Amino acid sequence: MHPRLLKTFLAVALSRNVTRAAEAVHLAQSSVSDQIQSLEAELGTALFTRLKSGLELTPAGLALKPIAEELLRLDGEARAAVQAAAEQTSGALTIGALETIASVRLAPWLPGFQASHPDIAVRLKVADSGALLRQLEDGDIDVAFCFDRRDVSNSGADQRFARHMIAAEPLVLVAAPGQNLAPCDLAALAARRFLATEPGCIYRHMFDTAFAEAGIGAPELAAEVGSIGAIARLVAAGSGLGLVPRIAVSDALARGDLTELTWPGEMRTAPLTMIWRRRRVQPPALRQFLAAARETLAPERVRADSGLESANRPNVLFPNNS
């Protein structure tokens, strides 16, 4: 079974649709259909059945899926081992990141990395945190940059992945220009109207946790919106308050479009984390990228913290207020 056929098979199994699978593996729909037919002919059985809801794996397809995933993993490790033994440094990397991280952190840094590593081709994908982890799991990206969750402890995290915290990004309370709040506690602040992203988003998790850990119910929302950019614009228009990572609104604060207010209690932070799949042998290109990111992407004050050097250190999303 050729790895190319197995990759196409897994793309169809994931999307349950030939058109979406073709987009994922960058092939024509006819090529995807031909490859699935070739694999079925080789194995002597049907791997999919067509239903109204989409393509479904047959019992034979279900049996093949975990084996195909393992075979592709071994294929990648074999190639990495050969490249390492041959001291090959060239290669291609696909990086995934949240939009904010991509534009503020990676965009200024990547040109320097590419200039010093011209033999490594880098592709950048932007997605939400859930999609990034799925793409990392499926092998569509090599490393993801996103904010980590507090409830992903060292014992509870997926042990297939390694993590390294790049920076502890402060959360900031923002309001429209000219809007000031008298000093207040969290309970009084919770009586105000806020704008937040939708449930399931890492930014919404940060918002909800900020109040829940103090034993206070979440504030009334003026609206649930789809992005941090939309929150910044609505806050600037006076629709409510926002609690977001500073990195996401630094430009708006610098322009004076937003005002930063005092957050009651200890400053809260969110770890900007680099996540990649554990392998027995890392591809040389990925190994060089990870080393460069550890050394040069983090701010000096973060690199100086020796406690951040272990990729296996438990990540804490918010410090306690107590």
C-alpha positions in Angstrom: 0.0 0.0 0.0 1.6 3.2 -1.2 1.7 6.0 1.4 0.1 8.3 -1.2 -3.0 6.1 -1.3 -3.2 5.8 2.5 -3.0 9.6 2.8 -5.9 10.0 0.3 -7.8 7.3 2.1 -7.5 9.0 5.4 -8.5 12.4 3.9 -11.7 10.8 2.6 -12.4 9.1 5.9 -12.0 12.4 7.7 -14.1 14.6 5.4 -16.6 11.9 4.3 -16.6 13.8 1.0 -14.4 13.4 -2.1 -14.5 17.1 -3.0 -13.3 18.2 0.5 -10.7 15.4 0.5 -9.4 16.5 -2.9 -8.9 20.0 -1.5 -7.1 18.6 1.6 -4.6 16.5 -0.5 -4.3 19.0 -3.4 -5.6 16.6 -6.0 -8.4 16.6 -8.6 -11.6 14.8 -7.5 -11.1 12.3 -10.2 -7.6 11.5 -8.9 -9.0 11.0 -5.4 -11.6 8.6 -6.7 -9.0 6.7 -8.8 -6.7 6.3 -5.8 -9.5 5.0 -3.6 -10.5 2.5 -6.3 -6.9 1.4 -6.6 -6.6 0.9 -2.9 -9.9 -1.1 -2.8 -8.7 -3.2 -5.8 -5.4 -3.9 -4.0 -7.2 -5.0 -0.8 -10.0 -6.8 -2.6 -12.8 -5.1 -0.7 -14.8 -1.9 -0.5 -13.6 0.7 2.0 -16.5 3.2 1.8 -20.2 3.0 1.4 -22.2 6.0 0.1 -25.1 7.3 2.3 -27.2 10.4 2.1 -25.1 12.0 4.9 -21.9 11.3 3.0 -19.3 8.6 2.7 -19.0 6.1 5.6 -16.3 3.6 6.3 -17.2 0.0 5.8 -16.0 -2.5 8.5 -12.9 -3.1 6.3 -12.3 0.6 6.1 -12.7 1.0 9.9 -10.1 -1.8 10.4 -7.7 -0.1 7.9 -7.9 3.4 9.4 -5.7 3.0 12.5 -3.2 0.9 10.6 -3.0 3.5 7.8 -2.3 6.2 10.4 0.4 4.1 12.0 2.0 3.3 8.6 2.1 7.0 7.6 3.6 7.8 11.0 6.3 5.2 10.4 6.9 6.4 6.9 7.5 9.9 8.2 9.9 8.7 10.9 11.8 6.6 8.3 12.3 9.6 6.1 13.3 11.7 9.0 15.8 9.1 10.2 17.4 8.8 6.7 17.6 12.6 6.4 19.2 12.9 9.8 21.7 10.1 9.0 22.6 11.8 5.7 22.9 15.2 7.4 20.3 16.7 5.1 19.0 20.0 6.4 16.6 20.9 3.5 12.9 20.3 3.7 9.5 21.8 3.9 7.5 22.8 7.0 3.9 23.7 7.4 3.2 25.9 10.4 -0.2 26.6 11.9 -1.2 29.6 14.0 -4.0 31.6 15.4 -4.5 34.7 13.2 -3.4 37.1 16.0 -0.2 35.1 16.6 0.5 34.7 12.9 0.3 38.5 12.3 1.9 39.9 15.4 4.5 37.2 16.4 5.3 35.1 13.4 5.1 37.5 10.5 7.9 39.7 11.8 10.1 36.7 12.8 9.7 34.2 9.9 11.5 36.3 7.2 14.7 36.2 9.4 14.4 32.5 9.9 13.9 31.9 6.2 16.9 34.1 5.4 19.1 32.1 7.7 17.7 28.8 6.5 17.1 29.2 2.7 17.0 25.4 2.2 13.8 25.1 4.4 10.5 26.0 2.7 7.9 27.3 5.1 4.2 27.4 4.6 1.9 29.2 7.1 -1.8 28.2 7.8 -4.1 30.3 9.9 -7.0 28.6 11.8 -8.7 28.5 15.2 -7.1 26.5 18.0 -9.4 23.5 17.6 -8.6 23.2 13.9 -4.9 23.6 14.6 -4.8 20.7 16.9 -6.8 18.5 14.5 -4.4 19.5 11.6 -1.5 18.6 13.9 -3.0 15.3 14.7 -3.7 14.5 11.1 -0.2 15.5 10.0 -1.4 18.5 7.9 0.8 20.8 9.9 4.2 20.2 11.6 3.9 22.7 14.5 1.1 24.9 15.9 1.3 28.2 17.7 -1.8 28.9 19.9 -2.8 29.8 23.4 -2.9 26.8 25.8 -5.7 26.0 28.2 -5.3 25.9 31.9 -7.1 22.6 32.1 -4.6 20.9 29.8 -2.3 19.7 32.6 0.9 17.7 32.1 -1.0 14.5 33.0 -4.1 15.3 31.0 -2.5 16.6 27.8 -2.3 14.4 24.8 1.1 12.7 25.2 1.5 12.4 21.5 2.3 16.2 21.5 5.2 18.2 23.1 4.7 21.7 24.2 7.0 24.7 24.7 5.7 28.0 26.1 7.0 30.9 24.0 5.6 33.8 26.1 3.1 34.6 28.9 0.8 37.0 27.2 -1.0 39.4 29.6 -4.8 39.7 29.4 -6.1 43.3 29.3 -9.4 44.8 30.2 -10.3 47.2 27.3 -13.0 49.8 26.8 -13.9 52.6 24.4 -11.7 55.8 24.6 -12.7 58.1 27.3 -14.5 55.4 29.3 -13.2 55.1 32.8 -14.2 52.9 35.6 -13.8 53.7 39.3 -11.7 51.1 41.1 -13.9 48.1 41.7 -13.7 44.4 42.5 -14.5 41.5 40.2 -18.1 41.3 41.4 -18.8 44.9 40.4 -16.9 44.4 37.2 -19.1 41.3 36.4 -22.2 43.6 36.5 -20.9 45.4 33.4 -21.7 44.2 29.8 -18.9 42.5 27.9 -18.2 41.3 24.4 -16.7 37.8 24.0 -16.1 35.1 21.4 -18.3 32.1 21.0 -18.2 29.1 23.4 -15.5 26.6 22.5 -13.0 29.3 21.4 -9.8 29.6 23.4 -10.5 33.3 23.9 -13.9 32.5 25.4 -12.3 30.0 27.7 -10.0 32.8 29.0 -12.9 35.1 29.6 -15.1 32.6 31.4 -12.2 31.3 33.6 -11.3 34.8 34.7 -14.6 35.1 36.6 -15.3 31.5 37.4 -12.1 31.0 39.3 -13.1 33.9 41.6 -16.5 32.2 42.2 -18.3 34.8 40.3 -20.8 34.2 37.5 -19.9 35.3 34.0 -21.0 38.8 33.1 -23.9 39.5 30.8 -22.7 39.5 27.2 -23.6 42.4 25.0 -22.9 40.0 22.1 -21.0 36.9 21.1 -18.8 37.6 18.1 -16.6 35.5 15.9 -13.2 37.1 16.3 -11.0 39.2 18.5 -10.9 41.8 15.7 -14.6 42.2 15.8 -14.5 42.5 19.6 -12.0 45.3 19.4 -14.1 47.2 16.9 -17.3 46.8 18.9 -15.6 47.8 22.2 -14.1 50.8 20.5 -17.7 51.7 19.4 -18.9 51.6 23.0 -20.8 48.3 22.9 -19.2 46.9 26.0 -16.0 45.9 27.7 -13.5 43.2 26.5 -11.0 40.9 28.2 -8.5 39.8 25.7 -4.8 39.0 25.3 -2.8 42.2 24.8 -1.1 40.8 21.7 -4.6 40.8 20.0 -5.3 44.5 20.6 -1.8 46.1 20.9 -2.2 48.0 17.6 -5.6 49.4 18.6 -4.3 50.4 22.0 -1.3 52.2 20.4 -3.6 54.1 18.0 -5.9 55.1 20.9 -8.8 53.2 19.5 -9.1 51.4 22.8 -8.4 52.3 26.4 -6.8 49.8 28.9 -8.5 49.7 32.3 -7.3 48.4 35.6 -8.0 44.7 36.2 -9.0 44.0 39.8 -6.4 41.8 41.5 -3.3 40.0 40.1 -2.5 40.3 36.4 -3.8 37.4 34.4 -1.8 35.8 31.5 -2.2 33.3 28.8 0.6 31.1 27.6 1.5 31.4 23.9 2.6 27.8 23.2 4.3 26.0 20.5 3.0 22.4 20.0 4.4 19.6 17.8 4.1 15.9 17.5 6.5 13.7 19.4 8.6 11.4 17.2 11.5 9.1 17.7 13.4 11.1 15.1 12.4 14.7 14.2 12.9 15.7 10.6 16.0 17.9 10.5 14.1 20.9 9.1 11.6 20.7 12.0 14.3 20.3 14.5 16.1 23.4 13.3 12.8 25.4 13.3 12.0 24.3 16.9 15.5 25.3 18.1 15.3 28.6 16.4 11.9 29.4 17.8 13.0 28.5 21.3 16.0 30.8 21.0 14.8 33.8 19.1 11.0 34.0 19.0 10.5 34.4 22.8 11.0 37.8 24.3 14.3 38.2 26.2 12.5 38.3 29.6 10.9 34.9 28.8 14.0 33.2 27.5 15.8 34.2 30.7 13.3 32.2 32.7 15.0 28.8 32.9 11.7 27.2 34.0 10.4 27.6 30.5 13.1 25.5 28.8 11.3 22.1 29.3 8.7 21.2 26.7 7.1 18.9 29.3 6.5 21.5 32.0 2.8 21.8 33.0 1.4 25.0 31.5 -0.7 27.3 33.7 -3.2 29.5 31.9 -4.1 31.8 34.7 -2.4 32.5 38.0 -4.6 32.4 41.0 -5.9 35.7 42.4 -5.6 34.5 45.9 
